[in-house]
């Protein structure tokens, strides 16, 4: 990790030097504004081109490599996984998301965007993790104007060691905007609304129901995460969506990278999700 940190620090210093080189262009344009309008426009155009086609590219490249190094040092290490797939969900695909019957998204291209896909094992169980953005259209009132909403978060899929025989969904009421959730689940003929559980979760059922131990562990997850959780259990597959939680965390460009930054776990909720999965497979 030390070599990675050194390389990132070099990239950061080069980026800062490029930013400093950008300032004289703006200063020269400001001075020329008093005596030569044509030269001023030329300098401003050069500054804009420099910003768009060079400076931003350097910034994006640095951030990509920083996020990758952070994930390799934390989530990938925890899951014993290969480096993340930046522009895909790994083994998580739009078809797999659709099959989970947990999160709606439009069929239009670009309405199910998956990134930073990581595949490994968690507690001895195969697991896939990725960032996900879902484009959803809905109507606030019947026959009203169509509105567009994007729900973003992290998608986690665990393969349990045995088939539970259950098929249900358990959602925080804010995991999906209410009108979108109601329309989506009304169209799922195999899932029936079954009220609320623990005064916290909206529950839909095709077969079985969450055991008390799972509800306790799910409550611990909900109490810890700043996101909103949604669960799908289909036989031996547990899917968890955490709204507003991400693998690719925001990074400030105001300071150089540090070892602490690279080792900061962007998704400690994985430990809570593991306990949820174990509660479903524990022998009675």
DRENMI-302046 format. One line per field, with one value per residue: residue number from 1; x negated, y negated, z of N, C-alpha, C in turn; residue in three letters. Coordinates in steps of 0.02 Angstrom, whole numbers. Atoms other than C-alpha are relative to their C-alpha. Layout:
! DRENMI-302046
resi = [NUM_...] $
nxx = [X_...] $
nyy = [Y_...] $
nzz = [Z_...] $
caxx = [X_...] $
cayy = [Y_...] $
cazz = [Z_...] $
cxx = [X_...] $
cyy = [Y_...] $
czz = [Z_...] $
resn = [ALA_...] $
//
This chain:
! DRENMI-302046
resi = [1_2_3_4_5_6_7_8_9_10_11_12_13_14_15_16_17_18_19_20_21_22_23_24_25_26_27_28_29_30_31_32_33_34_35_36_37_38_39_40_41_42_43_44_45_46_47_48_49_50_51_52_53_54_55_56_57_58_59_60_61_62_63_64_65_66_67_68_69_70_71_72_73_74_75_76_77_78_79_80_81_82_83_84_85_86_87_88_89_90_91_92_93_94_95_96_97_98_99_100_101_102_103_104_105_106_107_108_109_110_111_112_113_114_115_116_117_118_119_120_121_122_123_124_125_126_127_128_129_130_131_132_133_134_135_136_137_138_139_140_141_142_143_144_145_146_147_148_149_150_151_152_153_154_155_156_157_158_159_160_161_162_163_164_165_166_167_168_169_170_171_172_173_174_175_176_177_178_179_180_181_182_183_184_185_186_187_188_189_190_191_192_193_194_195_196_197_198_199_200_201_202_203_204_205_206_207_208_209_210_211_212_213_214_215_216_217_218_219_220_221_222_223_224_225_226_227_228_229_230_231_232_233_234_235_236_237_238_239_240_241_242_243_244_245_246_247_248_249_250_251_252_253_254_255_256_257_258_259_260_261_262_263_264_265_266_267_268_269_270_271_272_273_274_275_276_277_278_279_280_281_282_283_284] $
nxx = [-41_44_16_-61_-9_50_-20_-58_25_32_-54_-33_44_-2_-65_2_41_-41_-47_38_14_-62_-13_28_-43_-56_27_17_-63_-27_40_-13_-67_2_27_-6_-56_12_48_-35_-43_44_27_-55_-13_55_-9_-57_23_48_-39_-44_32_62_-2_-52_21_48_-37_-38_46_24_-54_-12_52_-6_-57_19_47_-38_-40_45_27_-53_-52_29_39_-47_-36_47_-22_42_-17_-69_-14_-21_-57_-48_-18_28_-51_-66_-20_-69_-46_0_-36_-71_-23_-7_-65_9_8_-23_36_-28_34_42_72_29_-41_29_72_36_71_44_-20_48_-26_44_-37_-12_-20_-3_-54_13_-32_13_-15_13_-40_-55_-45_-60_-45_-69_-51_-61_-49_-23_-73_-20_-1_37_63_50_59_58_38_57_15_70_25_44_-37_38_-35_32_-25_-3_21_-57_-63_-44_-70_-37_-1_-32_35_-3_27_-10_-48_34_48_-26_-55_-63_-40_35_-5_-69_-14_42_-21_-68_7_33_-56_21_13_-59_15_-15_3_66_31_39_-14_57_9_-55_11_-35_14_-24_6_39_7_65_3_13_71_15_-27_45_62_-18_-8_67_26_-36_21_69_13_-37_-41_-65_11_-53_22_-36_22_-29_32_68_31_-17_21_-10_14_6_-7_45_66_38_68_41_-16_26_68_18_61_35_57_33_-23_36_-11_-65_-51_-2_-23_-67_-48_-60_-62_3_-64_7_1_-69_-35_21_-38_-68_2_12_-61_-45_26_16_-42_-46] $
nyy = [61_58_21_29_66_45_17_45_65_30_23_58_59_21_33_66_42_18_51_63_24_25_67_55_12_43_66_35_20_57_60_18_26_73_31_-40_-46_-62_-40_-23_-57_-55_-28_-33_-63_-46_-21_-46_-63_-31_-27_-54_-55_-23_0_-46_-69_-18_-7_-62_-57_-5_-24_-71_-42_5_-41_-70_-20_-4_-62_-57_-5_-10_-47_-57_-40_-34_-52_-42_10_35_71_12_15_70_17_-54_-26_-67_-52_31_27_25_-56_-25_49_-8_-64_6_30_44_69_12_47_2_-41_43_-8_48_6_-45_10_-37_18_-22_-68_-40_-67_-37_-39_33_-51_-64_1_42_65_50_67_52_61_-6_58_-22_52_-21_49_-10_54_17_-9_-40_36_63_5_-51_26_-45_-2_-46_-28_-21_-33_-57_-63_-57_-64_-56_-68_-37_-70_-45_30_14_-11_63_49_60_63_39_65_64_39_50_-31_17_49_-36_-14_-47_-66_-25_-20_-58_-61_-16_-37_-65_-44_-52_29_32_44_-33_48_20_-42_37_72_29_-27_-18_-71_-33_-71_-53_-61_8_67_7_-23_53_16_42_68_34_18_52_61_24_31_63_47_20_32_61_-14_-33_-69_-41_-70_-49_-70_-46_-65_4_63_59_62_59_64_55_64_56_-24_-11_-24_55_55_66_15_70_15_53_-26_-58_-64_-27_-71_-6_6_-62_-54_15_-48_36_-39_-44_-34_-70_-42_-6_-41_-69_-25_-13_-62_-55_-12_-40_-68_-30_-57_15] $
nzz = [0_-4_69_28_-31_28_68_-4_-22_58_45_-31_7_70_11_-31_43_59_-23_-6_68_27_-27_41_58_-21_-17_63_31_-38_17_70_6_-1_60_62_-9_38_-37_-61_19_18_-63_-36_36_-16_-70_-2_32_-47_-56_21_36_-31_-73_-24_13_-52_-62_2_-3_-70_-43_17_-29_-72_-20_12_-53_-62_0_-3_-67_-50_18_36_-48_-44_37_37_70_48_4_23_70_-5_42_1_-65_-11_12_-5_64_-2_-3_-69_-40_16_-28_-73_-14_-58_20_69_43_67_51_43_-9_-47_-61_-50_7_-51_3_-54_-17_-37_-13_-45_-50_-64_-47_35_49_59_-6_52_-24_50_-3_47_10_36_25_-11_16_-38_1_-67_2_57_64_-6_38_-16_-34_2_-63_-1_-65_2_-61_10_9_-28_10_-34_13_-63_8_7_23_-57_18_-10_55_-28_5_-62_20_-34_41_40_45_66_-8_-10_60_43_-33_4_69_17_-34_22_63_-13_-17_-47_-66_-30_-56_-64_-55_-25_-52_-50_8_36_67_45_12_55_-9_43_-42_-61_-28_-33_-69_-48_-3_58_-13_-47_35_49_-40_-17_60_10_-51_11_64_17_59_-10_21_29_3_40_-11_49_-8_-28_20_-39_32_-42_32_-48_36_-19_-22_61_-3_24_-45_21_-23_7_36_-37_-37_30_-28_-58_-13_-33_51_38_-43_-25_28_24_-9_-59_-6_21_-59_-23_49_-13_-58_25_37_-47_-39_42_10_-66_-18_-54] $
caxx = [0_-147_-195_-15_-6_-168_-106_60_-34_-137_21_99_-53_-53_132_103_-36_83_209_76_34_217_217_96_212_356_245_183_363_413_270_303_485_430_347_378_546_493_343_453_576_432_356_525_556_385_422_590_512_372_499_615_493_341_369_532_459_315_435_547_399_332_503_529_363_390_561_492_348_469_582_436_373_543_691_590_476_624_707_547_593_505_501_672_748_762_892_997_1079_973_1092_1235_1326_1486_1570_1517_1581_1747_1759_1740_1908_1843_1805_1900_1814_1869_1828_1747_1560_1462_1597_1499_1320_1203_1023_878_931_841_863_793_847_918_924_893_1040_1022_1060_1073_1070_1087_1148_1316_1421_1600_1702_1887_2038_2201_2357_2398_2581_2674_2654_2543_2378_2244_2101_1926_1831_1661_1634_1451_1360_1261_1323_1268_1313_1270_1286_1343_1280_1457_1628_1739_1899_1948_1992_2023_1972_1937_1913_1884_2028_1899_1794_1901_2011_2187_2281_2146_2147_2336_2349_2207_2270_2449_2386_2296_2432_2328_2303_2444_2437_2431_2431_2284_2164_2088_2167_2017_2029_2149_2177_2224_2240_2252_2194_2135_2092_1935_1886_1871_1682_1673_1785_1669_1515_1602_1648_1465_1417_1551_1494_1314_1321_1365_1443_1613_1616_1720_1711_1760_1753_1783_1742_1553_1522_1522_1515_1493_1505_1443_1507_1384_1234_1092_931_859_859_837_657_597_467_411_286_163_207_156_142_294_394_348_392_560_695_833_955_941_1124_1060_1030_1211_1273_1171_1258_1426_1377_1314_1478_1567_1454_1430_1494_1646] $
cayy = [0_-116_-117_-151_-296_-370_-361_-442_-581_-611_-620_-740_-856_-855_-899_-1043_-1109_-1103_-1203_-1334_-1343_-1381_-1539_-1644_-1619_-1695_-1835_-1876_-1878_-1998_-2117_-2111_-2154_-2336_-2357_-2212_-2126_-2001_-1943_-1931_-1815_-1711_-1690_-1648_-1518_-1443_-1438_-1352_-1223_-1192_-1165_-1051_-947_-935_-984_-889_-733_-736_-760_-616_-500_-539_-512_-347_-279_-342_-259_-98_-96_-129_16_133_94_115_201_310_364_406_509_587_511_450_262_184_173_-15_-19_131_226_384_532_412_371_276_445_504_342_365_546_491_400_272_113_47_-37_-88_19_-130_-114_-195_-171_-34_-91_25_-17_36_219_331_519_622_713_648_766_911_860_798_612_478_292_141_-38_-55_-197_-165_-280_-275_-365_-389_-496_-590_-589_-475_-532_-672_-729_-595_-627_-554_-501_-420_-305_-274_-161_-2_171_326_504_654_837_930_1107_1179_1144_1059_1093_912_775_603_420_309_123_-36_-150_-274_-148_-183_-337_-287_-312_-216_-74_-60_-54_71_195_181_251_399_532_655_535_483_333_398_239_183_274_204_35_8_115_126_311_404_592_737_872_873_724_652_743_640_652_580_435_397_401_297_172_162_127_-7_-86_-93_-145_-322_-241_-157_32_149_340_474_659_784_961_960_783_633_463_302_126_-21_-184_-331_-221_-200_-107_-255_-384_-572_-630_-807_-881_-1005_-889_-754_-570_-484_-305_-336_-388_-230_-121_-204_-72_-145_-4_61_113_274_342_308_386_541_557_542_683_791_767_849_1000_1028_1196_1183] $
cazz = [0_32_-153_-202_-80_-146_-325_-277_-187_-344_-449_-325_-328_-518_-517_-397_-509_-656_-555_-517_-703_-736_-629_-737_-886_-789_-724_-899_-964_-825_-867_-1055_-1025_-1002_-1172_-1293_-1301_-1435_-1336_-1180_-1269_-1337_-1163_-1087_-1223_-1190_-1003_-1031_-1149_-1025_-886_-985_-1087_-976_-795_-773_-853_-730_-586_-641_-667_-493_-412_-506_-447_-269_-257_-331_-205_-62_-114_-140_36_120_38_-82_59_171_34_-34_-202_-358_-394_-430_-602_-621_-759_-713_-572_-587_-569_-531_-693_-734_-762_-588_-513_-602_-541_-359_-371_-248_-343_-495_-641_-815_-967_-1053_-1080_-940_-807_-718_-697_-601_-555_-444_-451_-325_-309_-165_-7_156_304_184_73_-107_-113_-247_-209_-322_-330_-416_-488_-543_-654_-612_-684_-589_-573_-413_-463_-582_-762_-700_-774_-781_-661_-657_-501_-474_-326_-286_-164_-143_-196_-99_-149_-39_-84_71_104_104_28_157_60_90_-34_42_37_188_161_256_202_135_40_-114_-136_-84_-250_-344_-216_-215_-405_-419_-290_-349_-515_-432_-436_-334_-188_-72_45_224_327_433_549_709_668_554_398_252_217_56_53_-67_55_235_342_424_585_743_743_567_619_764_654_520_657_709_529_514_677_618_436_381_227_207_194_87_91_-33_14_-126_-72_-49_-111_6_-78_19_-52_52_-17_-12_33_-92_-122_-218_-79_-111_-97_-67_-183_-49_34_-17_6_168_230_340_187_92_241_277_254_142_184_364_346_266_441_488_326_364_533_445_328_470_563_415_411_599_660_771] $
cxx = [-43_-18_60_11_-50_18_60_-22_-34_53_34_-43_-1_65_-1_-43_37_52_-34_-16_62_12_-31_42_58_-25_-16_63_29_-37_16_69_1_-23_8_53_-12_-47_31_42_-43_-28_54_17_-53_8_56_-21_-48_37_39_-39_-64_7_51_-18_-50_35_39_-45_-25_55_16_-51_2_57_-17_-47_35_40_-44_-26_53_48_-28_-39_46_33_-47_11_-55_19_69_4_32_65_51_13_-29_53_71_15_70_52_4_37_75_28_10_67_-3_1_23_-48_30_-41_-46_-74_-26_39_-19_-75_-35_-75_-36_18_-57_33_-50_41_4_26_7_55_-18_39_-20_24_-13_41_54_40_58_42_72_47_64_46_22_76_17_8_-35_-64_-50_-61_-55_-37_-57_-13_-70_-20_-46_42_-44_41_-42_32_-3_-19_58_62_46_73_43_-5_37_-45_13_-34_11_47_-33_-52_17_55_68_40_-33_5_69_18_-38_27_72_-2_-33_53_-19_-10_62_-22_23_-11_-71_-24_-43_9_-56_-2_66_-13_43_-20_28_-1_-43_1_-66_2_-18_-73_-21_25_-45_-64_12_9_-67_-32_33_-21_-71_-9_38_44_66_-3_62_-28_44_-29_39_-37_-68_-37_27_-29_16_-19_-2_1_-46_-64_-38_-68_-48_18_-28_-69_-15_-66_-42_-62_-27_25_-45_14_68_57_7_29_70_51_63_65_-7_65_-4_0_70_41_-18_39_73_2_-9_62_51_-23_-17_48_43_-12] $
cyy = [-63_-26_-33_-70_-50_-21_-47_-70_-36_-27_-62_-62_-25_-37_-70_-49_-22_-53_-68_-29_-31_-73_-56_-14_-46_-70_-40_-23_-60_-64_-23_-30_-76_-30_41_53_66_47_29_62_61_34_37_67_52_28_52_68_37_34_63_61_25_6_49_73_23_12_66_61_10_28_74_45_-2_44_74_24_7_65_61_11_17_55_62_45_39_59_48_-5_-32_-74_-11_-13_-69_-14_57_26_68_52_-27_-34_-29_57_29_-48_7_63_-4_-29_-45_-73_-11_-46_5_43_-40_10_-54_-7_51_-2_33_-14_28_71_40_67_38_44_-40_52_68_4_-43_-65_-44_-68_-49_-63_5_-65_23_-60_25_-57_17_-60_-14_8_39_-44_-67_2_52_-34_53_-6_49_21_31_34_57_64_57_63_57_66_40_73_49_-39_-10_16_-62_-44_-61_-61_-40_-67_-54_-41_-51_29_-14_-52_35_12_50_70_29_24_64_64_18_41_68_49_53_-25_-37_-46_33_-47_-20_47_-44_-76_-36_19_9_71_24_73_42_66_-15_-71_-4_27_-58_-21_-43_-71_-38_-22_-55_-67_-29_-34_-68_-53_-26_-42_-66_9_32_69_31_70_39_69_44_67_-6_-64_-58_-61_-58_-62_-53_-66_-53_23_21_29_-56_-63_-66_-13_-73_-7_-53_25_63_65_22_74_10_-4_65_57_-12_44_-37_38_48_38_73_48_11_44_74_29_13_67_60_16_42_72_34_57_-18_47] $
czz = [0_-70_-33_26_-29_-71_-1_22_-58_-48_28_-7_-71_-16_29_-41_-62_18_5_-69_-31_21_-41_-62_19_17_-63_-35_35_-17_-71_-10_-3_-65_-64_10_-36_36_64_-16_-17_63_40_-33_14_71_6_-30_46_58_-21_-26_31_76_27_-12_53_67_2_4_71_45_-13_35_77_26_-8_56_67_3_4_71_52_-21_-36_47_46_-35_-36_-75_-42_-1_-30_-75_-3_-37_-6_70_15_-17_9_-67_5_3_70_47_-11_34_76_20_62_-19_-72_-38_-70_-49_-45_16_47_65_53_-8_59_-8_62_23_32_16_43_46_64_49_-33_-52_-60_4_-59_25_-56_17_-54_-2_-43_-21_2_-19_39_-8_72_6_-63_-61_3_-41_24_31_0_66_-7_72_-4_66_-17_1_24_-10_30_-19_64_-10_-8_-21_61_-14_5_-62_25_-10_64_-13_52_-43_-45_-47_-73_10_-3_-64_-47_30_-7_-70_-18_31_-16_-64_9_24_51_71_25_56_66_59_18_55_45_-5_-38_-73_-37_-25_-58_1_-57_38_60_26_38_72_46_3_-59_11_48_-34_-52_37_20_-61_-12_50_-11_-63_-7_-62_21_-31_-30_-11_-48_15_-49_6_34_-19_41_-35_47_-40_55_-38_30_34_-63_14_-20_40_-27_30_-13_-38_37_37_-33_32_58_7_33_-50_-39_41_29_-34_-23_14_61_11_-22_60_27_-48_9_59_-20_-37_46_41_-40_-7_66_15_60_60] $
resn = [UNK_UNK_UNK_UNK_UNK_UNK_UNK_UNK_UNK_UNK_UNK_UNK_UNK_UNK_UNK_UNK_UNK_UNK_UNK_UNK_UNK_UNK_UNK_UNK_UNK_UNK_UNK_UNK_UNK_UNK_UNK_UNK_UNK_UNK_UNK_UNK_UNK_UNK_UNK_UNK_UNK_UNK_UNK_UNK_UNK_UNK_UNK_UNK_UNK_UNK_UNK_UNK_UNK_UNK_UNK_UNK_UNK_UNK_UNK_UNK_UNK_UNK_UNK_UNK_UNK_UNK_UNK_UNK_UNK_UNK_UNK_UNK_UNK_UNK_UNK_UNK_UNK_UNK_UNK_UNK_UNK_UNK_UNK_UNK_UNK_UNK_UNK_UNK_UNK_UNK_UNK_UNK_UNK_UNK_UNK_UNK_UNK_UNK_UNK_UNK_UNK_UNK_UNK_UNK_UNK_UNK_UNK_UNK_UNK_UNK_UNK_UNK_UNK_UNK_UNK_UNK_UNK_UNK_UNK_UNK_UNK_UNK_UNK_UNK_UNK_UNK_UNK_UNK_UNK_UNK_UNK_UNK_UNK_UNK_UNK_UNK_UNK_UNK_UNK_UNK_UNK_UNK_UNK_UNK_UNK_UNK_UNK_UNK_UNK_UNK_UNK_UNK_UNK_UNK_UNK_UNK_UNK_UNK_UNK_UNK_UNK_UNK_UNK_UNK_UNK_UNK_UNK_UNK_UNK_UNK_UNK_UNK_UNK_UNK_UNK_UNK_UNK_UNK_UNK_UNK_UNK_UNK_UNK_UNK_UNK_UNK_UNK_UNK_UNK_UNK_UNK_UNK_UNK_UNK_UNK_UNK_UNK_UNK_UNK_UNK_UNK_UNK_UNK_UNK_UNK_UNK_UNK_UNK_UNK_UNK_UNK_UNK_UNK_UNK_UNK_UNK_UNK_UNK_UNK_UNK_UNK_UNK_UNK_UNK_UNK_UNK_UNK_UNK_UNK_UNK_UNK_UNK_UNK_UNK_UNK_UNK_UNK_UNK_UNK_UNK_UNK_UNK_UNK_UNK_UNK_UNK_UNK_UNK_UNK_UNK_UNK_UNK_UNK_UNK_UNK_UNK_UNK_UNK_UNK_UNK_UNK_UNK_UNK_UNK_UNK_UNK_UNK_UNK_UNK_UNK_UNK_UNK_UNK_UNK_UNK_UNK_UNK_UNK_UNK_UNK_UNK_UNK_UNK_UNK] $
//
